[in-house]
Amino acid sequence: MHKNNKHQSKYNFNKLIEAEPDLKTFVFENDFGTQTIDFANPGAVKLLNKALLKTYYSIDYWEFPDINLCPPIPGRV
């Protein structure tokens, strides 16, 4: 990621869930006690992206067909 990318640190999942409540079903605590999602799950990544866009970029509507590839937003900004 670029050094100025605002997503360098851990995600604040509580804040992201406020923006996109459906994300909560995909958030779990890993073996290290950190909240995360399964990044291999396209549905989880899509909801994470929606939450990030709402929370940090004021984009309230972002949608595309589930059959399309959904790369994680943080690596693209």
C-alpha positions as CSV (number, residue, x, y, z in Angstrom):
1,M,0.0,0.0,0.0
2,H,1.0,3.6,-0.6
3,K,2.5,5.3,2.5
4,N,-0.4,7.8,2.5
5,N,-3.1,5.2,2.3
6,K,-5.5,5.8,5.2
7,H,-6.0,2.1,5.7
8,Q,-2.5,1.2,6.9
9,S,-3.6,0.1,10.4
10,K,-6.2,-2.4,11.7
11,Y,-9.8,-1.9,10.7
12,N,-12.1,-0.4,13.3
13,F,-14.8,-3.0,12.7
14,N,-17.2,-1.5,15.3
15,K,-17.1,1.8,13.4
16,L,-17.5,0.0,10.0
17,I,-20.4,-2.1,11.4
18,E,-22.2,1.1,12.3
19,A,-22.0,2.1,8.7
20,E,-22.9,-1.3,7.3
21,P,-24.6,-3.5,9.9
22,D,-24.7,-6.6,7.7
23,L,-20.9,-6.7,8.0
24,K,-21.3,-7.9,11.6
25,T,-22.2,-11.4,10.4
26,F,-18.8,-11.8,8.8
27,V,-16.6,-10.3,11.6
28,F,-14.9,-12.7,14.0
29,E,-12.0,-12.8,16.3
30,N,-9.0,-14.6,15.0
31,D,-6.5,-16.7,17.0
32,F,-4.5,-13.5,17.9
33,G,-7.6,-11.9,19.4
34,T,-8.0,-9.4,16.5
35,Q,-11.3,-8.8,14.8
36,T,-11.2,-9.7,11.1
37,I,-13.1,-11.2,8.2
38,D,-12.4,-14.1,5.9
39,F,-10.9,-12.3,3.0
40,A,-11.5,-15.4,0.8
41,N,-15.2,-14.8,1.2
42,P,-16.4,-12.5,-1.6
43,G,-19.5,-11.5,0.4
44,A,-17.5,-10.4,3.4
45,V,-15.1,-8.4,1.2
46,K,-17.9,-6.7,-0.6
47,L,-19.5,-5.7,2.7
48,L,-16.2,-4.5,4.0
49,N,-15.7,-2.4,0.9
50,K,-19.2,-0.9,1.3
51,A,-18.5,0.0,4.9
52,L,-15.2,1.5,4.1
53,L,-16.7,3.6,1.3
54,K,-19.5,4.8,3.5
55,T,-17.3,5.5,6.5
56,Y,-14.2,7.1,4.9
57,Y,-15.4,8.4,1.5
58,S,-19.1,9.3,2.0
59,I,-20.2,7.0,-0.7
60,D,-23.6,5.8,0.4
61,Y,-24.4,3.6,-2.6
62,W,-22.0,1.1,-4.2
63,E,-23.3,-2.0,-5.8
64,F,-22.4,-4.5,-8.5
65,P,-23.4,-8.1,-9.4
66,D,-22.1,-10.7,-7.0
67,I,-20.6,-12.7,-9.9
68,N,-18.0,-9.9,-10.4
69,L,-14.6,-9.9,-8.8
70,C,-14.4,-7.6,-5.8
71,P,-10.8,-6.6,-4.9
72,P,-10.4,-5.0,-1.4
73,I,-10.7,-1.2,-1.5
74,P,-7.7,-0.5,0.8
75,G,-5.2,-1.9,-1.7
76,R,-6.7,0.3,-4.4
77,V,-6.9,3.7,-2.9
